[in-house]
Amino acid sequence: MAFNVGLSFVAAGVTLAVLAIGIYRGPRSVVQGIFALGMLLLSLEAALTGFVYQAGTLSEFLFRQRLLFIVASFVPAAWLLFSISFARANYAEQISKWKWVLLLAVAAPLSLVTFFNNEFISLVLAPENSQTFFIRTGWSGYLWHIFSSITSIFILMNLERTFRHSTGHIRWQTKFMFLGIGSIFGIRIFTDSQAVLFNGVDTGLYLVDLGALLIANVLIFRSLFRGKPLNVSIQLSHQFLYTSLTVLIVGAYFITLGVIAWISLNFEWLRSINLIIFLVFVTMIALATFLLSDRLRIKRKRFISRHLKRPLYDYQKIWEDFTQRTASVTKTEELCGIIVKMVSDTLEILSVSIWLVDEKEEQLSFGGSTVFTADQVEEMPFFKEGGKKMIRAMTNQKMPLDLKGREDDWVSDLAQTYKLETKESRIRYCVPLNAAGQLIGIMTLSEKVFYEALTFEESELIKTISDQAAAALLSLRLSERLRQTKEQEAFQTMSAFFMHDLKNLASKLSLVTQNLPLHMDNPEFRADALKTISQSVSKINKMNSRLSLLSQKIDLSLRETDIHDLITTAIADLKKYVKVPVSQNFDQNVPLLPIDPEQLHKVLENLLMNAYDATGNNGHISVATSFLNNWVEISVSDTGCGISKEFMEKNLFRPFQTTKKQGMGIGLYHCKTIVGTHGGKLNVESEEGKGTVFKILLPLGKNRE
């Protein structure tokens, strides 16, 4: 009994010590606070276990045992919260997604202990010559252990998912943290499953939990002194369902449990099953630590390369993985993250970072890293000034540059920038990322796992990877530049349309002001003038409201429209200010058309204004329609000066090309775009000195593409 009590308080004390170190290491953060809460609950649980063993009477034992169950109800929920936030850059989003599960994880066990405490413990057995008790649980106690087991499985699954996304230096820093926490809840799955299988709690299993806690503390302690694992950040994908070793291991565990139970029943030499389980647990932790070792992977590769005559690296697989991972990437940050992870995994290098060079080759910016986050990089002064020296040094470099022994100013500045606490993460190499004769970026590498220099084979591999990476980065840069150019062109196009509409309105208002002194006393003219001014203001307001909807594609509001009514309205608007005659010749077989009348009115208005500008007051304008082969043709003819053949072929429908002295050259471009959006065509026939004919061809619905 004294041993049990002593182990409980030792475990509590060691847990508090690890808690203190965890708080001391690194700046305060939400994740660090959650870690502190979890460790505090584990320490309190271990101490209460000792008080349970010290109970002198049955009533005192039951009181302390219930108190222990209450504290234990909070432990899985706290560590589930930690498992979904630890090392995750988007931990706030993850917590929000898991909020109802977290609430259930704490509310369900706590409710079973507090509200149904009479059904929690049904019987306590004390075998002779035994220091342990067997607590028979009721239905609420049975459900409590089921909830605890399920929560432990979720904890292990989340930890596994985070570990799978880690790489390089972050994986090296956090490996023992994952092992430590995983061992705590791995052994709890065993102890809780024992309670479920035998419908009761053997207090001797408390020693198994305490032993696992002590081992876990050692592993967590090791992780805390490998760096600052509570402050690392990994960006997880949004995928939740994934292949999980946790589920596989839990299934294998229950099979093993049955085998051990069978052995214990058939072989007398196996007297303490709990001791055997604990030894199996220790062996599994040791094996997992060994298998996760970076050095072991290096030794395995070397053994195969030396004794089985295989290359150290599977180049075909490397290029297949590179192509597959980067084929559909459209963002530079995502591509950099894939490249650094690939280099780190392939060459067993813990610290890999990419720094992008701007097009003027004067500034460095953060691309991706297995060590740093974007927020950490912002605090590095090196990349404000010292980066220029590094760029100049790497401009003509072709192969990875070994920094060992170099005394350049930028090398010492770089060493100061990488203020990392471990030897494994110190920068040893700079690799230029060259493409199309320009420096796209710089990749920095630490030494390999055994602090060894890169071999010639590895230098060539890094060079090839860097060339491919640079080409991919340049391709994304050019794609981004093209996208920006298209956006700028679209903005300029729509701005030109807007300016053109304003110009037409200004022309109308100009005609009103020109005729105002002559016809001021005419009531009909005043009414038309006020109507024109009112309509112009209304159109300006509409254009202002549509500015926020500017896009590369004109949005049409189609409705069945009588094209003849639309033409008549456009001519009537023009006749108020233009005295040139406009004749009409309409084909009565023209059907209703599904068009945007407001947009087509702009086209007709522009063509009529152009015809008037070409003819003046001495010419003639005619508008005709026809219907043939499911196409409606609208022709606008004038007897004006005409257009040269060269201008028609090269410049007519291009923006900012015009033959008018005060024209802007965007009207016909605007018209052609609107007609094209309707699925139609805008053609022109002209001869200098004889006039011009513009033909609008609009399809019926079934002819639209």
Buried (B, 14 or more C-beta within 10 A) or exposed (E): EEEBBEBBBBBBBBBBBBBEBBBEBBEEBEBBBBBBBBBBBBBBBBBBBBBBBBBEEEEEBBBBBBBBBBBBBBBBBBBBBBBBBBBBBBBEEBBEEBEEBBEBBBEBBBBBBBEBBEBBBBEBEEEEEEBBBBBBBBEBBBBBBBBBBBBBBBBBBBBBBBBBBBBBBBBBBBBBBBBBBBBBBBBBBBBBBBBBEEBBBBBBBBBBBBBBBBBBBBBBBBBBBBBBBBBBBBEBEEEEEEEBEBEEBBEEBEEBBEEBEEEBEEEEEEEEBBEBBBEBBBEBBEEBBEEBEBEEBBEEBEEEBEEEEEEBBEEEEBEEBBEEBBEEBEEBBBBBBBBBBBBBBBBBBBBBBBBBBEEEBEBBBBBBBBBBBBEEBEEBEBBEEBBBBBBEBBEEBEEBBBBEEEEEEBBEBBBEBBEBEBEBBBBBBBBBBBBEEBBBBBBBBBBBBEEEEBEEEBBEBBBBBBBBBBBBBBBBBEEEEEEEEEEEEBEEBBEBBBEBBBBBBEBBBEBBEEBEEEBEEEEEBEEBBEEBBEEBEEBEEEBEEBEEEBEEEBEBEEEEBEBBEBBBBBBEBBEBBBEBEBEEEBBEEBEEBBBBBEBBBBBBBBBBBBBBBBBEEEBBBBBBBBBEEEBBBBBBBBBBBBBBEEBBEEBBBEBEBBBEEEBBBBBBBBBBBBBEBBBBBBEBBBEEEEBBBBBBBBBBEEEEE
